[in-house]
Structures are given as C-alpha cells and as structure tokens.
C-alpha cells in the first residue's frame, strides 16, 4: 500500500500515541535515547521520524515497523447489543 507523507505522519502519530499510553514518554525516551521533545513532535504528527528513530521506537515497543506505520482501526465493541 502506498502512503503519501501526510497519511504516513498520521499513522505513525496514532500508533506512537497508542503505544505511549502503555509505556509513557519518559520511559521510551530513556530506552531509545530519543529526546522527549522529538517524541512529542512525532506524537503530534509534526515531523516524520527517521528510519533510525522508527527502529528504536519499534524495539522499545516490541513492535514492527509495520505496526508503527500502518493504519490500525481500533475495534470498539457495542456492549448494548
């Protein structure tokens, strides 16, 4: 699947945010050596991280590059039906 840069930015931002809910910015910054400011900018979709940064994030999250760059629709279950 081909992505344009804005789609890729949004996918990465969404996925990084999803993982950071579990780990926290400080912990991931410490594990990866990626500055907190850079992590915040990635989370906001302001910058496209380098491949090196993506690899560090994937390792810290125990995820793949595909996990970080692909759109993942969150499944919500309706408990009322």
PyMOL commands that place a pseudoatom at each C-alpha (Angstrom):
pseudoatom trace, name=CA, resn=UNK, resi=1, chain=A, elem=C, hetatm=0, pos=[0.000, 0.000, 0.000]
pseudoatom trace, name=CA, resn=UNK, resi=2, chain=A, elem=C, hetatm=0, pos=[1.316, 3.412, -0.900]
pseudoatom trace, name=CA, resn=UNK, resi=3, chain=A, elem=C, hetatm=0, pos=[1.007, 6.279, 1.528]
pseudoatom trace, name=CA, resn=UNK, resi=4, chain=A, elem=C, hetatm=0, pos=[1.549, 9.926, 0.960]
pseudoatom trace, name=CA, resn=UNK, resi=5, chain=A, elem=C, hetatm=0, pos=[3.586, 11.744, 3.582]
pseudoatom trace, name=CA, resn=UNK, resi=6, chain=A, elem=C, hetatm=0, pos=[0.593, 13.194, 5.445]
pseudoatom trace, name=CA, resn=UNK, resi=7, chain=A, elem=C, hetatm=0, pos=[-1.043, 9.746, 5.769]
pseudoatom trace, name=CA, resn=UNK, resi=8, chain=A, elem=C, hetatm=0, pos=[2.222, 8.290, 6.998]
pseudoatom trace, name=CA, resn=UNK, resi=9, chain=A, elem=C, hetatm=0, pos=[2.605, 11.091, 9.562]
pseudoatom trace, name=CA, resn=UNK, resi=10, chain=A, elem=C, hetatm=0, pos=[-0.907, 10.454, 10.878]
pseudoatom trace, name=CA, resn=UNK, resi=11, chain=A, elem=C, hetatm=0, pos=[-0.423, 6.684, 11.015]
pseudoatom trace, name=CA, resn=UNK, resi=12, chain=A, elem=C, hetatm=0, pos=[2.852, 7.000, 12.910]
pseudoatom trace, name=CA, resn=UNK, resi=13, chain=A, elem=C, hetatm=0, pos=[1.431, 9.632, 15.285]
pseudoatom trace, name=CA, resn=UNK, resi=14, chain=A, elem=C, hetatm=0, pos=[-1.650, 7.492, 16.046]
pseudoatom trace, name=CA, resn=UNK, resi=15, chain=A, elem=C, hetatm=0, pos=[0.369, 4.338, 16.593]
pseudoatom trace, name=CA, resn=UNK, resi=16, chain=A, elem=C, hetatm=0, pos=[3.068, 6.005, 18.702]
pseudoatom trace, name=CA, resn=UNK, resi=17, chain=A, elem=C, hetatm=0, pos=[0.330, 7.556, 20.855]
pseudoatom trace, name=CA, resn=UNK, resi=18, chain=A, elem=C, hetatm=0, pos=[-1.295, 4.159, 21.267]
pseudoatom trace, name=CA, resn=UNK, resi=19, chain=A, elem=C, hetatm=0, pos=[1.970, 2.607, 22.450]
pseudoatom trace, name=CA, resn=UNK, resi=20, chain=A, elem=C, hetatm=0, pos=[2.877, 5.558, 24.663]
pseudoatom trace, name=CA, resn=UNK, resi=21, chain=A, elem=C, hetatm=0, pos=[-0.346, 5.025, 26.614]
pseudoatom trace, name=CA, resn=UNK, resi=22, chain=A, elem=C, hetatm=0, pos=[1.218, 1.785, 27.811]
pseudoatom trace, name=CA, resn=UNK, resi=23, chain=A, elem=C, hetatm=0, pos=[4.791, 2.950, 28.341]
pseudoatom trace, name=CA, resn=UNK, resi=24, chain=A, elem=C, hetatm=0, pos=[4.942, 6.725, 28.860]
pseudoatom trace, name=CA, resn=UNK, resi=25, chain=A, elem=C, hetatm=0, pos=[7.121, 9.328, 27.189]
pseudoatom trace, name=CA, resn=UNK, resi=26, chain=A, elem=C, hetatm=0, pos=[9.831, 9.387, 29.861]
pseudoatom trace, name=CA, resn=UNK, resi=27, chain=A, elem=C, hetatm=0, pos=[10.368, 5.624, 29.785]
pseudoatom trace, name=CA, resn=UNK, resi=28, chain=A, elem=C, hetatm=0, pos=[10.524, 5.471, 25.980]
pseudoatom trace, name=CA, resn=UNK, resi=29, chain=A, elem=C, hetatm=0, pos=[12.818, 8.487, 25.832]
pseudoatom trace, name=CA, resn=UNK, resi=30, chain=A, elem=C, hetatm=0, pos=[15.163, 6.757, 28.275]
pseudoatom trace, name=CA, resn=UNK, resi=31, chain=A, elem=C, hetatm=0, pos=[15.020, 3.399, 26.449]
pseudoatom trace, name=CA, resn=UNK, resi=32, chain=A, elem=C, hetatm=0, pos=[15.542, 4.830, 22.958]
pseudoatom trace, name=CA, resn=UNK, resi=33, chain=A, elem=C, hetatm=0, pos=[17.707, 7.883, 23.571]
pseudoatom trace, name=CA, resn=UNK, resi=34, chain=A, elem=C, hetatm=0, pos=[15.142, 9.924, 21.619]
pseudoatom trace, name=CA, resn=UNK, resi=35, chain=A, elem=C, hetatm=0, pos=[14.627, 13.342, 23.163]
pseudoatom trace, name=CA, resn=UNK, resi=36, chain=A, elem=C, hetatm=0, pos=[11.208, 13.919, 24.766]
pseudoatom trace, name=CA, resn=UNK, resi=37, chain=A, elem=C, hetatm=0, pos=[10.675, 16.992, 22.584]
pseudoatom trace, name=CA, resn=UNK, resi=38, chain=A, elem=C, hetatm=0, pos=[11.165, 14.893, 19.459]
pseudoatom trace, name=CA, resn=UNK, resi=39, chain=A, elem=C, hetatm=0, pos=[8.768, 12.251, 20.806]
pseudoatom trace, name=CA, resn=UNK, resi=40, chain=A, elem=C, hetatm=0, pos=[6.119, 14.921, 21.409]
pseudoatom trace, name=CA, resn=UNK, resi=41, chain=A, elem=C, hetatm=0, pos=[6.562, 16.237, 17.868]
pseudoatom trace, name=CA, resn=UNK, resi=42, chain=A, elem=C, hetatm=0, pos=[6.232, 12.695, 16.471]
pseudoatom trace, name=CA, resn=UNK, resi=43, chain=A, elem=C, hetatm=0, pos=[3.079, 12.176, 18.593]
pseudoatom trace, name=CA, resn=UNK, resi=44, chain=A, elem=C, hetatm=0, pos=[1.575, 15.378, 17.232]
pseudoatom trace, name=CA, resn=UNK, resi=45, chain=A, elem=C, hetatm=0, pos=[2.319, 14.379, 13.635]
pseudoatom trace, name=CA, resn=UNK, resi=46, chain=A, elem=C, hetatm=0, pos=[4.558, 17.428, 13.207]
pseudoatom trace, name=CA, resn=UNK, resi=47, chain=A, elem=C, hetatm=0, pos=[7.600, 15.551, 11.931]
pseudoatom trace, name=CA, resn=UNK, resi=48, chain=A, elem=C, hetatm=0, pos=[8.323, 12.326, 10.116]
pseudoatom trace, name=CA, resn=UNK, resi=49, chain=A, elem=C, hetatm=0, pos=[10.842, 10.380, 12.214]
pseudoatom trace, name=CA, resn=UNK, resi=50, chain=A, elem=C, hetatm=0, pos=[13.954, 8.960, 10.627]
pseudoatom trace, name=CA, resn=UNK, resi=51, chain=A, elem=C, hetatm=0, pos=[14.190, 5.256, 9.923]
pseudoatom trace, name=CA, resn=UNK, resi=52, chain=A, elem=C, hetatm=0, pos=[16.713, 5.010, 12.767]
pseudoatom trace, name=CA, resn=UNK, resi=53, chain=A, elem=C, hetatm=0, pos=[14.216, 6.580, 15.194]
pseudoatom trace, name=CA, resn=UNK, resi=54, chain=A, elem=C, hetatm=0, pos=[11.404, 4.344, 13.960]
pseudoatom trace, name=CA, resn=UNK, resi=55, chain=A, elem=C, hetatm=0, pos=[13.582, 1.277, 14.519]
pseudoatom trace, name=CA, resn=UNK, resi=56, chain=A, elem=C, hetatm=0, pos=[14.419, 2.422, 18.061]
pseudoatom trace, name=CA, resn=UNK, resi=57, chain=A, elem=C, hetatm=0, pos=[10.733, 3.015, 18.798]
pseudoatom trace, name=CA, resn=UNK, resi=58, chain=A, elem=C, hetatm=0, pos=[9.713, -0.346, 17.346]
pseudoatom trace, name=CA, resn=UNK, resi=59, chain=A, elem=C, hetatm=0, pos=[12.304, -2.113, 19.512]
pseudoatom trace, name=CA, resn=UNK, resi=60, chain=A, elem=C, hetatm=0, pos=[11.194, -0.240, 22.644]
pseudoatom trace, name=CA, resn=UNK, resi=61, chain=A, elem=C, hetatm=0, pos=[7.530, -1.061, 21.955]
pseudoatom trace, name=CA, resn=UNK, resi=62, chain=A, elem=C, hetatm=0, pos=[8.351, -4.666, 20.975]
pseudoatom trace, name=CA, resn=UNK, resi=63, chain=A, elem=C, hetatm=0, pos=[6.628, -3.884, 17.681]
pseudoatom trace, name=CA, resn=UNK, resi=64, chain=A, elem=C, hetatm=0, pos=[7.462, -3.979, 13.982]
pseudoatom trace, name=CA, resn=UNK, resi=65, chain=A, elem=C, hetatm=0, pos=[7.963, -1.067, 11.633]
pseudoatom trace, name=CA, resn=UNK, resi=66, chain=A, elem=C, hetatm=0, pos=[4.713, -2.128, 10.008]
pseudoatom trace, name=CA, resn=UNK, resi=67, chain=A, elem=C, hetatm=0, pos=[2.972, -1.793, 13.388]
pseudoatom trace, name=CA, resn=UNK, resi=68, chain=A, elem=C, hetatm=0, pos=[4.141, 1.825, 13.590]
pseudoatom trace, name=CA, resn=UNK, resi=69, chain=A, elem=C, hetatm=0, pos=[3.456, 2.891, 10.010]
pseudoatom trace, name=CA, resn=UNK, resi=70, chain=A, elem=C, hetatm=0, pos=[0.195, 1.117, 9.148]
pseudoatom trace, name=CA, resn=UNK, resi=71, chain=A, elem=C, hetatm=0, pos=[-3.287, 2.390, 9.888]
pseudoatom trace, name=CA, resn=UNK, resi=72, chain=A, elem=C, hetatm=0, pos=[-4.912, 0.293, 12.602]
pseudoatom trace, name=CA, resn=UNK, resi=73, chain=A, elem=C, hetatm=0, pos=[-8.621, 0.782, 13.067]
pseudoatom trace, name=CA, resn=UNK, resi=74, chain=A, elem=C, hetatm=0, pos=[-9.456, 0.291, 16.703]
pseudoatom trace, name=CA, resn=UNK, resi=75, chain=A, elem=C, hetatm=0, pos=[-12.301, -2.132, 17.120]
pseudoatom trace, name=CA, resn=UNK, resi=76, chain=A, elem=C, hetatm=0, pos=[-14.959, -0.980, 19.550]
pseudoatom trace, name=CA, resn=UNK, resi=77, chain=A, elem=C, hetatm=0, pos=[-17.476, -3.486, 20.776]
pseudoatom trace, name=CA, resn=UNK, resi=78, chain=A, elem=C, hetatm=0, pos=[-21.022, -2.403, 21.434]
pseudoatom trace, name=CA, resn=UNK, resi=79, chain=A, elem=C, hetatm=0, pos=[-21.939, -3.882, 24.804]
pseudoatom trace, name=CA, resn=UNK, resi=80, chain=A, elem=C, hetatm=0, pos=[-25.597, -2.938, 24.468]
pseudoatom trace, name=CA, resn=UNK, resi=81, chain=A, elem=C, hetatm=0, pos=[-26.436, -5.364, 21.640]
for i in range(1, 81): cmd.bond("trace and resi %d" % i, "trace and resi %d" % (i + 1))
show_as sticks, trace
zoom trace
